[in-house]
Amino acid sequence: MRQQLLSEGASELSYEIREIVKKAEQIRNLGKEIYWENIGDPIQKNHQLPEWIKQIIANLALQNESYSYCPSKGILDTRKFLAEQTNQLKGVQITPDDICFFNGLGDAIAKVYQYITLTSRVIGPSPAYSTHSSAEAAHAGHEPLTYKLDPNNKWYPDLEDLYNKVKYNPNVVGILIINPDNPTGMVYPYETLKRIVEIAKEFKLFLICDEIYINITYNGVRAYSLAEVIDDVPGISMKGISKELPWPGARCGWMEYYNRDKDNDFNRFCQALDNAKMIEVCSTKLPQLAIPKILGDPRFKIYREETNRNIGKRSKMIADILGTVPELTFNETFGAFYNTIIFREGTLKPEQKLTLKILRSEPWLNNGLIRTFPMIKGLYIIF
Ligand SMILES: Cc1ncc(COP(=O)(O)O)c(C=O)c1O
């Protein structure tokens, strides 16, 4: 090529969890049987949507209008509905104009880092959800910049680590929060969120909060939305229907911009994100038509509560089994449907092997609810 074709940052693009598929294929080619599982898709995990939700979608599919283009930013009535839902939290107030739809949060994540100045960084949690960390790293052409989630303190963020990294790295312009978190299942306590807001305020940063699991909490815990804690700090909440409906195949998620009026730079950034969608002509229409009908139906709350209870039972089951193993650092989860469990220092010896076969003999694995990955230092479970 006349000039270097591939940007430096492209080497940072990786999705570790999916990389394991390539390894599995190599092992299969050597003649070993592989048990294929899926990645965070509740439908693949045998979750059934209630009939009434499917009926709403089926009725929409029968209407001619569902097949046309719609505004790239999203259908106005749906944005009105969502803005109203956020405003009911009695925190930051938004208008439909502060909402922009994306083709799933995967698309939103790819876009949000793309338009940040190359030298500016968004610091995110570690262990990381690699869609965020690798998109951010690819934008900067450097490895991800992270703050520590502490396995010895319920996977809560190490706020001192975050503060120091923000303080001594003037390139940090934003902090990422994933609440509830993937891959740890941790739910950020209210005080922790408030402290992160304070740090953002002190250093004039903006916040990104991935809230795709915000309504998936259980066993007595609820997650506080960014809208409730953000005060007057600029921020973006990312929400979607992939997990809580769940309808991951709809490719439908959205961003909510908070406090655009408080900072002109941030406002221009939000405008750029909107513009990036404008050039894509249209957004995913059918799921947007369905959102107010489903989320606005009184049956939805009941359905979600019941589903959360079931997830909570599985979380407890895992806690009862793995929480008693002295060789593991285990934290019970209260949100999302993942857990990250690490082996205590000195437990693993170089000659040791962990086989999936042993793990699959556990009764709670046989019903197809849980998937395990052998990792260097621990396990990542999706239940
Ligand atoms: C934290 C988090 N954000 C975003 C996504 C992707 O969401 P979507 O299906 O809307 O692209 C996932 C999927 O697992 C996730 O765990």
The ligand as an SDF file (V2000), in Angstrom:
LIG
                    3D

 16 16  0  0  0  0  0  0  0  0999 V2000
  -22.3170   -4.1810   29.4370 C   0  0  0  0  0  0  0  0  0  0  0  0
  -22.8290   -4.4760   28.0650 C   0  0  0  0  0  0  0  0  0  0  0  0
  -23.0480   -3.4400   27.2180 N   0  0  0  0  0  0  0  0  0  0  0  0
  -23.5020   -3.6480   25.9780 C   0  0  0  0  0  0  0  0  0  0  0  0
  -23.7420   -4.9280   25.4990 C   0  0  0  0  0  0  0  0  0  0  0  0
  -24.1890   -5.1070   24.0850 C   0  0  0  0  0  0  0  0  0  0  0  0
  -25.5210   -4.7610   23.9440 O   0  0  0  0  0  0  0  0  0  0  0  0
  -26.2820   -4.7920   22.5460 P   0  0  0  0  0  0  0  0  0  0  0  0
  -26.8360   -6.1610   22.3590 O   0  0  0  0  0  0  0  0  0  0  0  0
  -27.3490   -3.7570   22.6970 O   0  0  0  0  0  0  0  0  0  0  0  0
  -25.2890   -4.4510   21.4870 O   0  0  0  0  0  0  0  0  0  0  0  0
  -23.5450   -6.0340   26.3400 C   0  0  0  0  0  0  0  0  0  0  0  0
  -23.7580   -7.4050   25.8650 C   0  0  0  0  0  0  0  0  0  0  0  0
  -23.4090   -8.3960   26.4670 O   0  0  0  0  0  0  0  0  0  0  0  0
  -23.0690   -5.7930   27.6530 C   0  0  0  0  0  0  0  0  0  0  0  0
  -22.8360   -6.8030   28.5020 O   0  0  0  0  0  0  0  0  0  0  0  0
  1  2  1  0
  2  3  1  0
  2 15  2  0
  3  4  2  0
  4  5  1  0
  5  6  1  0
  5 12  2  0
  6  7  1  0
  7  8  1  0
  8  9  2  0
  8 10  1  0
  8 11  1  0
 12 13  1  0
 12 15  1  0
 13 14  2  0
 15 16  1  0
M  END
$$$$
